Amino acid sequence: MSADPNNVALGKAVVIFREACALTQGELAKRAKLSAGELSDIERGEVEARWGDLRRISAALKIQLPQLLSLEEKIADRQEWPPPDKRKQS
């Protein structure tokens, strides 16, 4: 089963902001009161992040939640889904 493209876009947005803040996954997870595994799953788009998690991640990154969601939307708009190598051949 493929990851949902919106979850993937959100995960990419988290990674972009985390790297811009020069934080490791472990550091951000600790600040956001998440396990490193939970944050990793969110960043890879493997899970649908809960609103509470997103609020804590945003606060840990010192950004507003709408900023995170805005970047997620921009990334999602640029994604091609499914990826070309995963499309069914006719």
N, C-alpha and C positions, 0 to 999 in steps of 0.2 A: 504494500500500500504506500502510495506517495504522500509526502507531506503536503498539507494545504498551502497553496501559494501565498495566502495572506499571512499565515504563521511564519513562513519562510521570510517574507518581506519584513515582518515585525522583528524577527530574530536578527536580520541584517542591520536593521536600524539600531537595535540595542548594541550590536558589535561596533558599529560606527561611532556611536556616542561613547561607549566604554573606552575604545581605543583613543578617541579624542581627549578623554580625561586621563589617559595613561594609566588605566586600571587593569589589573589582571582579572580573569573570571573569578578567582577566589576572593579578591578584594571587593569586587562589586557584589558578589553573592553575600559576603559577610555584612556589608553596609545595607543591603536590601533585605537582610534576614531570610535568605534563601539558602538551600544547600547548593554546593557547586554543581551537583548533578542536575538540580532543577533549572539553574541558570543555563547550563550547557544545553539542556533540552529546549529551552525557550530560544536560545541563540541559533540552534540548528533548525528550528521550526518544527520540531517533533511533537510539540504539545501546544494546545491553545492556552495561552497565558491568562490567568485570572486577573480581574481588574485590580484586586488588592496587590498582586505581585507587580503589576505594571505601575501602580502608584508608588510602591516602595522602590522599584528600579529607577523611576524618574526622579524621585527625591534623592536617592543615592547618587545619581548622576548630576544633581543640582540643575535639573531642567524641569519644565512644565510638561505634564502628560500630553497636552496637545502638540507639543514640539515633537515628541516621539512618534505620535500617531500621524503627524503630517509627513514626517520622513518615511514612515512605513507606507503611506499612501503613494508617495512619489516613487518609491522602489517598486511597489506592486504594479503601478501603471507601466513601468518599463519592463516588467518580466514577461516572458513569453511562456505560456503554460498550455499544455505540458511542454517541457523542453523538447527540442527537435529530436534528440536521440531517444525519447520515450514515446513518441507518437506512433500510433499503429500505421503500418504501411498498407496502402490499399492496392 
